[in-house]
Each structure stands twice: as structure tokens, then as C-alpha cells.
Amino acid sequence: MSWSKTLSDLFLNERRKLEALARKRCTDPEQVGDVVQDAFLRLARLPAPDAVEKPAHLLFKAAANIMIDYNRRTFREWGRDGGELDPEHPSSTPNAEATQAETDRHTILSEAIAALPPVTREIFVRFHLDGRSYRQIAHERGMDLKTVEYHLRDGMKACRRHARERA
């Protein structure tokens, strides 16, 4: 069967199901027709359509991806326009409570790192903040890998203990 015949059959057999799905998932009802059309166009433009084993599955997968893109675009536009946002959808900007919680976590971690013994603190910072490897730290400090591992494990335990005590 030719690819155009396959697409015609898909259109006749799956269009209504695809429209129903788009009506459920699209934030803007005016996008339903565009989603269906774009999904079929994606299939029509495939470079190697003969390789498609399940065209209906691919059609619905393409439509799902298109709906995600359309919904993201709609939310961005609503945010830009100052339009009313749906309370069901969380804001991407953190609220004051989340900001304060992050500040508190940062403070607790800074205190925990500051309380580490000097050598352990230096190794901990080099690994976790500077991104150095065990091997690099061992070479820089003139110690073996097991010693670096010990300091990192000890530092992590101390930070966790400090965080539990502060929480």
C-alpha cells in the first residue's frame, strides 16, 4: 500500500479520535484543528515512511508532542499578555515561602561546610563546588585516593548531621 493511501485511511479512521484527544488536552480550544492538521502534515513529510510500522501510533505520538508545544506557547503568551492564569497550573516563579526555604537550606549548608575541619573542608569544596575529581584532589594535596575518599565521606556525614540538627 502506498504512503498516501495509508495517510488517507488514517485520516478517515483516526481523525475523530485525534480531535477528541486534542479537545481534552489543548488549553486553547481553537488549536484543536491545527493540532490535527500538523500531526498529519508531520507524517506526510516523513523522509522514510516505509520504515513506519505503526502509523496510527506515530500519528498520536506526533499529536501529543504538538499539543505539548502548543500548550507551552499558550502559557508563555498568557504570561506575556498578563492574561488570567489557571490556578490549576503552578507558576514557574518561586513564591516567598519557596525562596525562604532555599535561603535557609543554603545557610544551613554554608554553616555545615564552615564547621568542617580545615583539610576536610578544603577537599569537600574542591570536589563538590569546584568540580575536581578524586584523582585531581589527591594529586594536588599529595595524598592517596582512599584519604580523599575518607575526607569526602566524613564531610558528607557531618553536613547531613548538621542539617538534621538544624531542621
C-alpha positions in Angstrom: 0.0 0.0 0.0 1.3 3.5 -0.8 2.1 6.0 1.9 -0.6 8.4 0.6 -3.2 5.7 0.8 -2.1 4.9 4.3 -2.4 8.6 5.3 -5.9 8.7 3.7 -7.0 5.7 5.6 -5.5 7.1 8.8 -7.4 10.4 8.2 -10.7 8.6 7.7 -10.3 6.2 10.6 -8.4 8.2 13.3 -9.3 11.9 12.7 -12.2 12.0 15.1 -10.3 10.2 17.9 -7.4 12.6 17.4 -9.7 15.6 17.6 -11.3 14.3 20.8 -7.9 13.8 22.3 -6.9 17.3 21.3 -10.1 18.8 22.8 -9.2 17.2 26.1 -5.5 18.2 26.2 -5.3 21.6 24.5 -5.6 24.6 26.7 -6.9 26.7 23.8 -9.9 25.0 22.0 -9.1 26.9 18.9 -5.9 24.9 18.5 -7.6 21.5 18.0 -7.9 21.8 14.2 -4.3 23.0 14.0 -3.0 20.1 16.1 -4.8 17.5 13.9 -3.6 19.1 10.7 0.0 19.5 12.0 0.1 15.9 13.1 -1.0 14.6 9.7 1.5 17.0 8.0 4.3 15.6 10.1 3.5 12.1 8.9 3.2 13.3 5.3 6.6 14.9 5.4 8.4 11.8 6.8 11.6 11.2 4.8 11.3 7.4 5.0 7.6 6.5 5.5 8.2 2.9 4.5 10.0 2.3 7.8 6.9 3.2 9.9 5.5 0.0 11.4 2.5 1.6 13.3 1.4 4.7 11.5 -1.5 5.3 13.9 0.8 5.1 16.9 3.2 7.6 15.3 0.3 9.9 14.4 -0.9 10.1 18.0 2.6 10.4 19.3 3.2 13.3 16.9 -0.1 14.9 18.0 0.8 14.6 21.7 4.2 16.3 21.1 2.4 19.1 19.1 -0.1 19.6 21.9 2.7 20.0 24.4 4.4 22.6 22.2 1.1 24.5 21.6 0.3 24.4 25.3 3.7 25.8 26.3 3.4 28.5 23.7 -0.1 29.4 25.0 1.1 29.6 28.6 4.0 31.8 27.6 1.7 34.1 25.6 -0.8 34.3 28.5 2.1 35.2 30.9 3.4 37.8 28.5 -0.1 39.3 27.9 -0.8 39.4 31.6 -3.8 37.2 30.9 -5.5 35.3 33.6 -3.7 32.1 34.6 -5.5 28.9 35.5 -4.9 28.2 39.2 -4.6 24.5 38.3 -1.3 25.2 36.7 1.5 26.2 39.1 3.6 29.2 38.5 7.2 28.8 37.4 8.4 31.6 39.6 9.0 30.6 43.2 6.8 32.1 45.9 8.2 33.8 49.0 8.0 30.6 51.0 10.0 28.6 48.5 12.5 31.4 48.2 12.9 31.5 52.0 13.2 27.7 52.2 16.0 27.8 49.6 17.8 30.6 51.5 17.5 28.5 54.7 18.9 25.4 53.0 21.8 27.5 51.6 22.5 28.9 55.1 22.5 25.5 56.8 24.8 24.1 54.1 27.2 27.0 54.4 27.3 26.6 58.2 27.9 22.9 57.9 30.8 23.3 55.4 32.3 26.1 57.6 32.2 23.7 60.6 34.2 21.0 58.9 37.9 20.5 59.8 40.1 22.6 57.5 41.5 19.7 55.4 38.1 18.1 55.1 36.5 21.4 54.2 39.1 22.1 51.5 38.7 18.7 49.9 34.9 18.9 50.2 34.8 22.3 48.5 37.3 21.2 45.8 35.1 18.2 44.9 31.5 19.5 45.3 31.9 23.1 44.4 35.0 23.3 42.1 34.2 20.0 40.4 37.6 18.4 40.8 37.9 14.6 40.7 39.2 12.4 43.5 42.4 11.9 41.5 43.0 15.6 40.9 42.5 16.4 44.6 44.8 13.5 45.7 47.5 14.8 43.3 47.1 18.4 44.4 47.2 17.5 48.1 49.8 14.8 47.8 47.7 12.1 49.3 46.2 8.8 48.2 42.7 8.3 46.8 41.5 6.5 49.9 42.3 9.5 52.1 40.4 11.8 49.7 37.5 9.4 49.8 37.6 9.3 53.6 37.5 13.1 53.9 34.7 13.4 51.4 32.6 10.7 53.2 33.4 12.3 56.6 32.4 15.7 55.3 29.2 14.5 53.8 28.2 12.7 57.1 29.0 15.9 59.0 26.9 18.1 56.7 23.9 15.7 56.9 24.2 15.5 60.7 24.3 19.4 60.9 21.3 19.7 58.6 19.3 17.1 60.7 20.2 19.0 63.9 19.1 22.4 62.4 15.9 21.1 60.9 
